[in-house]
Amino acid sequence: MRLMGKREIGKLSVLDLVISVMVAEIAVIVIEDVKRPLMDGILPMAVLMAIQVGTAVLSLHNRKLRLLFDGKPSVIIAKGKVDKEEMRKQRYNLDDLMLQLRENKLTSVADVEFAILETSGKLSVIPKEGVQSGSSSSNSKDSPNVEIERSNHPLSEKSKEKLIPAGFRYEILPIPLIMDGKVQDENLAKIDKTRFWLKNALQEHKVTDFKDVFLCTIDHKGKLFVDVNQKKTT
C-alpha cells in the first residue's frame, strides 16, 4: 500500500478499492494456509500493485483513461437548484445530501451555490456569496427554489413565538419536512407543527400539493426552503 502511493490511501477510486480488497484477500489466503509458499501471495500482490501503478501513470497523460477508471464529478446542486435527475443517476438520495450538508456546516439548501459529488464520494459544497457556515441566505423569488420567511406565515403572527422549540438539537438541522413529495410527520412533530400549518405556508408560494415538492426543509431561523418538481410539458 505504501508503494502504491498516497493516492491509494487518500482517495479510493473504483479501481483502487477493488485492488485494495483483492490484496487483503490474497494476504489472508497465504496467512491461513501455512503449507502454501509465501510467493503464492507475494507474486499476485506484486502484479496487482503493478496494475495500479501502471494505470495511475497512464491516466496522468490521458484524460479519457482517467475518466474511464475514476469517473467524473457530478453536480448535485447548481445555482441553488437541486438536480434531481443527476441524483437518480448516482443513486444519491436526499438523506445523503442532508448529511453531507450538515458535515459542511450549512443549515439550508438555499445557502448552497454549487454542490459537487466527487469521484471519491465526498460532497464539495460552495456556499453562496456572503453566506457563512451556519447562516441562512436571503429570500429568492426568481428561482423555483424559494425561502419562506416565518414572518410571512399566517400561523406565526406572534412576535415572540419561536418556531424551533427550546432545547432542540441544532446539529440535526436543516430539518426535512417534505422529501420526494412525502411529508415527514415525525419532523413536523419535533417543531410542534402540523400538516395544516405546512400546507398554508406552501400555499403562499402557489404550491397546493405536497406531491409537487421535491424537498422542503426548515433552518434554525425558521425559514423554509422549498424545491418544487418541474412540471413536464407535452
N, C-alpha and C positions, 0 to 999 in steps of 0.2 A: 504493500500500500504506500509505503514511503517512496519507493522508486517510481511509482506511477504519478507522483507529484501532488502538489497542494490542491489542484483542481479536483482530484478524485475525492479528497477529504472535504473540501469546502462546498462543492456544488455537484450533486449527483445528477447526471443526465440519465436517460433510459438505459443507454449502453453501459455507463458507469455502474448503475445499480445492478444490472444483470451480471456484470463481471465480478462485482464485489460479492454477490450471493454465491456465484459459482466457485470463487476462490475459497470462500468459507466452507462450502460443501466438500470440496476436494480435500481440504485440510482435515476435516472431520473423518473422512473415509480412511486416510492414512493413519491417523492417530488411533482410531478404533481397532483397526486390523493390524496388529503388531507383526504379522507374518509378511505383510507387504513391504517391499523395499521402499526406502524413503524417496527414491527417484520417481516412483509412481505418482507421488504427489507434487514434487518439485517441478518436474517437466511440464505437466499440464498447466500449473500455475504460472510458469515462465512463459508459456505460449499465450495465455490469457493476458499477461502483462504486456507482451509484445503487441498483441492486437489493440489493447487500449492505448498504448503509447503511439502506435502507428496511426490509428485513426485520429488521435489528437493532433499529431504533426500534420497529417494530410488536411484536416479541417482548418488548420491555420491559414492555408493558402487557397482553400476552395470553399466559398460560402454555400454553394449548393450542397456540398457534402456535409457542411456544418449544420445546415437546416435539416438535412436528412436524419442525422444522428441526434441532434439536440432539439429539433423543432424550432418554433419561433414564438415570441411572446404574444399574448392575446390581450387586447384592450377590452376590459370589462366595463369600465365607466369612461365615457368621453364627453368632456364639457358638461359634466354633471348629469349625463343621461346614461342610465344602465342599459347595456347591450344584452338583451335577453337571449337573442339568437346565439351570440358567442358563448354565453353561459351554458346554453344547452349543448353546444358542440363540445365544450370542455367538461361537461357533466359537473359543472361548478354551481352549487346551489346557494340560496340566499343565506343559509346558516353559515356557510363557509365565508361568504362575503362579510357578514356582520362580525364574525370572529376576527377576521384579519383587519377590519377597520378599527376594532377595539384595540388590537395589538399596535396599530399605528396611532392610537390615542385620538381618534376622531369620533365625535359623538353624533354626527349626522352625515348621511349620504350626500346631502345638499352642500356640504363643505368640500366635496371632492371634485377637482377639475378632471384629473385622469387617474384611473386605477388600472395597472397593467399586471396581468398574471404572467410571471416569468416562467421560463422553461424548468426552473428548479421547483416550481410550485409556490414560490413566495409571491405575495401581492405587493407590488411597489405602488405607493399612493402619493400623488401630487396634489396637495390641497389648493383651493382657490386662492387667488392673490389677496393678501390681507387676512387670511384665516390662519389662526394658530391652533395647535392641538388643544382639544377640549372646548373650542369655541364653536359658535354657530354662525353661518353666513346670513346675509340679508335676504329678504324675500324677492323671488324672481317671478315675474308674471309672463315673460316672453317664452318660457320653456314649459314643456309638458310636465317637467319636474317642478313642483311648487312647494313652497313652505307656507304653512298656515299659522299665522300669529295667534297665540292664545287669546289675546285681547279682542280678536275678531269673532270668537265663538259666542253664540247666543247663550251658551250654558256657563260662561265664565265671566260674568259681569262684576263679580265681587272683586274689589281691588286687592284684597288681602288673601284671596284664595290661592293656594299653591297646587298646581296640577300634579307635581310629583310629591307623594306623601313624605312626611318627615321620617328619617331613618331608612330611606330607600337605598339599596345598594347601587351606587352610581357606576360601579365597574361593569355592570351589565348593560349600560346604555350604549348606543341607542336601542330603544325597546321596539321590536317589530310588532305592529298592531294588525297589519294585513300582509300576508305572504302568499304569492301566487293566487291571489283572489280569495283567500280563505282568512277569515277573521281569527286572530289569536286571542281567544276569550280569556285565557289564563293571564296574558299580559295586560289586558284591559282591567281585569280584577285587581292586578297589582297596583294600578294607579287609581283604583276606585272609580272606574268609568264603565259605561255600558255601550252596547251596540247603538242605542238610540243617540247617545252623545256623539259617537263616531260618525254615524250617518249624517247628522246635522252638520258636523264640521266638514265633511266631504261635499255635501250639497252646496255649500257656499262657493265651491270651486267647480260646480257643474258636474260633479261625479255622483251619479244616482245609484249605482250598483256596486257592491263590494267586489263583484267578479271582474269589474273593469280596472281594478287596481292591482298592479303587479307587486308593488312594495309600498308600504306606509309605515313610517317609523316616527317616534317622538324622542326628542332630546331632553337634556336636563333643564332647559329653559322653557319647556312646554311648547315647543314648535313642532308641527307635523311636517314631515317630508313625504310627498305623495308622488309616486311614479305610476302613471296610468299606462295600460296596454294600448298600443297603437291600433286603431280600428282598420281592418283591411277593406279596401275599396274595390269594387268589382267594375 
